Amino acid sequence: MGNPWLTIIGIGEDGLAGLSDASRKALGEAETVFGGERHLALAGITDRGRAWPVPFDADIVLGCRGRPTAVLASGDPFWHGAGGSLVEKLQAGEWVAHSAPSTFSLVAARLGWRLENAVCLGLHAAPFERLVPHLSRDARIICLVRDGNAAADLARWLTERGWGASATWTLSALGGPRESITQHRADSYAGDSGDSLVAVALEARGTQGLARSSGLPDALFMHDGQLTKRPVRALALSALAPRPGERLWDIGAGSGSISIEWALCGGTAVAVEVRGERATNIRSNAASFGLTHRITIVEGEVPGILPELAAPDAVFIGGGLDADMFDAIWSRIAPGTRLVAHAVTLETEALLSDLHQRHGGELMRVEIAQAEPLGRYRAWKAARPIVQWSVIR
């Protein structure tokens, strides 16, 4: 590690008593110690202490570069803590870290949960909708929240969405003399008068939660009729083959349903939509699924906006494809990029047929009919045929 000037120290509710010799030595030698007011108090830091600004800003630490400096953070600084934000701005050899048990580890230890089987989320600065992809029957979830008021808000949020029967625990000041753990149902939580709440743990009981297969029900999406319907969406996602960490360009995103299902698989999406009212629907849908951090909405037209976009791993074109658009996209994407395009008009179908002949891939025509009432009987009502072209650049 060379001669690091910065020491990142995880501290628990037991204060100095729980720190290693190396952590105490670094604190004693530091000219400046950064941390939250609670952390500084736990470590007994007074004159040398500097409380973090609100909003959090890691850049102030860089002003001490080259001089002995310490940063105090809760538990494990690299799990929803300041460690990651700091280190990404530093060079190797500038820092060393001494972690304490994370809040997640302490919660699991108190409740006897296998931590590897629990979902761990930081909701102190994120919407409760981040829970949506993880809520399923008997799922165990540990959430960091701001305070007791936030815990009450979370209980109401769960109840309003059909998860009121969930067993919930509020855990505060874990590992210290003021440690407190209470258990209750989400729909009967009366609130927490304290302001030191650290975590809420829950065993989810209620509705079924989101399916993990492609092709979620159309009713889950706000739209103006411009929606890739469930069976067609499933075919599109199968061809797009989403993988965690990959980026999608969703061109002519409409309701954003393709972007949302891609993001639910662990990737990120850029939803490109020229119409403002549809972009508003995409924002609403992304928020309801807790995916605003994974979906970027760009209002504009192709090819004009393409230079602003980071390179994708896959591209979906749901409508409006013409030769100029294709040429602009094809010239921008790297070899190995997956592209899937749909057509419902004869003109676009002819274009996809030509592109298939020139570039290969797979061309498929899909006709779907659904049974609907016809007088006293039932009959098939056919949707417009969809032509799908999928290819690897």
C-alpha positions, 0 to 999 in steps of 0.5 A: 500500500506504500505510504497511504495518507488516508485511513478509512475506518469503520466504527460501530456503536461501541465506539473506540472500544470496538476499534482495532489497534491499527484504527486507533493508531490512525485516529491518533495520528490524523491531523483531520478526521472526517465523519458524521457527527455521530461517528465523531462523537463515538470516537471522541473526536473534537478539535480535529473533527470535521462533520460531513457536509449535507449533501455528502461531498467526498471532494473535501477529503481531497483537500487534505491529500498528502497529510495524515487524514482519517474518515469514519463511517458506519460499520463496513465503509464499502457497503452503502458507505463512504468508502466506495465514493472516496476510493474511486477518486484516489490512486492505489497506495493513497488509502488503507481501510479498516472495516467493522461489521456492517449493519447487515451483518449485525442484523443477520447475527441478531435474527439468525438469518443467513446473510447470503440468502437475504437481500440487503438494500440502502433506502436511506437515500433511495425510494421504497420502490427499490424493494419492488423487484425483491418482494416475493413470498418469504423473502428476507430483506434488510433495509437501511433507512433514515430514522424511526419516521422512515420505518413507519413510512416503509410499513405504510408503503408495504401495507398499501401494496399488499404486504401488510402481513410481513413480519418486520423488525426495527433495529437501532444502535446495534452493537452498543449499549443503546441497542434496541430490537422490536418486532411487529407486523407491517400493518400494525406498526405504530411508529418508532419514537426514536430517531436513531433507527438503523435498519428494518428487516422483513420477511415478506408475506403478501401478494406474489410479487413480480414474476421472474420470467419475461413478459410481465402483464400489460396492466402493470405499465402506464401507456397510451396504447403504444405498448409492446404487448406481453407475448411480443415483449417476451419474444423480444427479450428472449432475442435481446438476451439481457445479462446483468451489467449490460446496457440497452438502447431502447429506440422508440421506447413508448411505455418503456416496458422493454427497458423495464424488463431489461433492467429487472434482469440487472442491466441498464437501459437508455429509453429514447422517445421523441414524444414528451407525453410518452417520456412522462409515462416511461418515467412513471413506469420506471419509478413504480418498478423502483428502476429510476437508477437503471433507466435513463430517458432521452427525449429526442430523435435518432440519429441526432441523439446517438452521439450522446449515448454510451455504447450499448450491448444490445439495441431494440427498435420497436417501431419507426425504423427506416434505412437512415435510422438503421444505417446510423445505428449500425455504424455506431454499435460495436461488433458483437452488439445484439440488435432486435427490430420489430415491424408491423407495416409492410414497408418496414417489413420489406426493409427488415427482409432486405436487412436480413438478406444483407446482414444475416441473423434470424427473421421471424413472422409472428401471428397471435390471436386471442379468444374473445366473446362473439355473441353467445360463443367465442372466436379468435381475434387476431392482432397485427402480425409482427415481423422480428429481425434479430442479428449480432453486429 
